[in-house]
Amino acid sequence: MIRFVLPYLFFCIALFAEARTDFFVKKDLGSEWQVYRDQSYQPYDESSDEDIKVIYLAIMPHLFKHDFLQVEDNKKFSIFINGKLFVDQQTRVKISIDSLTALANQESVLITIYCSGIRDKTLSTLIITDVPQSSIQSQGPLLRQESGFKNFVIVSFLVLVIFFAIMLRLNPKHISHYFSLHRLFSLREGDDSQAYNKVASSANILFYVFLSLLSGFVLTILMNSLSSTYSILEADDQITFIQSSSRWLKISVLIFSLLLAKALIVTLFSFLFGISDQSGFQFLNFIRVLGVSFVVIAVPAIFYFILWGEGEDFHLGLYKMLVWIMFAWVILSFLKLMRRVHFSGFQLFSYICATEIIPFLFVVKLLYN
């Protein structure tokens, strides 16, 4: 397990590590927005009820040498420079003003921004200047906005690491059993009665608690970035450390309750189908899938958030990955049980529907509300 975790951890650190820079806003271009109306460019009127989807900006690059144009919105947009497509379907773009000088043969450059609408005033166009971290330390302090949610991410991550280290210290064999990739994908896995017959053992329950906290932590990060897309959590840029911790605990308790419900469903239907001896095998393999999956998703999600903050596209990809993993588990559980029970294909499919597919659809409905 360690041979797998360490290379993966170093890979993620190398993937997301870069020189930290801060910036200050040199100019807000919101007052210079223009719209094309009556065959001419006119200043954008915020009080207008017109649904504007195209914004024009005329920028003089020689006035902002070594600066950057930052365009950001919570919805995807496209940018054209002098009529040529520059970026397509992005939510945050940072453009070097010096590169605009090379693209333009005239004194000014026309920036065209296509978006889904700016009535909600979430689109921002800023001229920013990067300030390296070393400059901040040597030239004096720049006030940084306090982020209660980022503090929550860092502290909670350390708590989970300590929790995992304690479990690994108490029962390393048990932890390696859960994170065994060979056992996860093998269709010829042998019986391990000592593990499978003690679903409610103290060691297993301790791991369920850890898994609930880990998955709740990951979902809290992802949902906070996707609150504009899914309504599970209400967006709040000024959320405090206490509020973030409360959300984490509520989601973790919900997940732990769902795990107990899952164990009850598997136990009940395995008894009805006459395969009670396979209930532990099925449920603990499900726990194994969740444990490996959330560890794999947690590492890039945490490092991305700490280094860059909320990235809707990146976190949306991780969010969708959860559903595909659960779908893959439904297929894998069918193949694993096919070799362990003497059912016909239809009987086994009926059992999988009751214990895996219906709970899977319920979770999908919950995640994509």
C-alpha positions, 0 to 999 in steps of 0.5 A: 500500500505504501509503495502505491501511496507515496509515488501517487502523493509525490506525483500530485505534489509535482503536478500542482506545485508552482511558484506562489504569486499574489497580485493587486488590482491595478484597474477595474475595467467594468466602467469601460464595458461597451455594447454594440447597438445601433451600428456603434459601440456604446457604454454599457448601462447597468440599469438597462433591462436588456439581456447583454451577452457580448461585452467589448473592451478597448485596451491600450497595451502600452499603458499596462506593460508587464500587467495582466488582464484577468477575466473571471465569471462563475459561468463559461465564456469565450474571448475574441481578440481583434475578431479572432478566437483566443479562448473558448468556454472558460471560467477564468482567464489571465492574459499577458498585456505584453502578448496583446502588444505583439498581436496588435498592429494598432494602438488599441486592442479590441477584446470581445467577451461572449457570455451567457448574460451579465445581469447577475453581475458576476463577470469581472474584468481586471488589470492586475499586477503580479507580486511574487511572494518574496517581494511581499516578504521583503518590501512590506506586508500586503493585506490578504483577505481572510479565508475561513474556508481555506483554514478549514481545509488545511486544519481538517486535512491535518486532522484526517492525516493524524486519524489515519496515522493512528489507525495505521499504528493500531492495526496496519494489517487491517488498513492494508486489507482495505487499501489492497488494490489486488483484492479490489480488482481480483475476481478470484479473491479468496475468503478472508473469514476473519475480516468478512464475518466481523462487519460490526467489529470495532476496527471496522467501525473505526474505519467507517468513521474515518471513511465518513469524515474523509468523504464528507471532507472531499464533498464539502470542498467540491460542493463549495466550488459547485454551489452555483451548479448544484443546490446541495450547499448554499454558496457563501464566499465569507463562510467561517471556519466554524460554519465550514466545520459544521457543514463537514460534520453534517455531511459526514454524519449523513454519509455514516448513516447511509453506510449503516443503511447500506449494511442493513440492506445488504444483510437483509437481501442476502438473507432473503436470497439465501446467501447470508455468508456473502453479505460481509464480502459484498459490503466490505468490498464496497467500503474498500472501493469508497476508501481507495476512491476518496483517497485518490480524489482527495489528494488533487482536490486538496492541493488544487484548492490550497494552491489556486482556490476554487476551480469549478471545471476541475472540481466538477471533473472530480465530482463526476468521477465519483458517479462513474466510480460507483457505476463501475463498482456495480459492474465489478460487484456483479462479476465478483458475486457471479463467481461466489454464488450459484444463481442464474444471471437473472436472480443475481441481477435482481439481487444486485438491483436491490442492493447496489443499483437502487442505492446507486440511483438514490445517491446520484439523485442526492448528489445532482440535486 
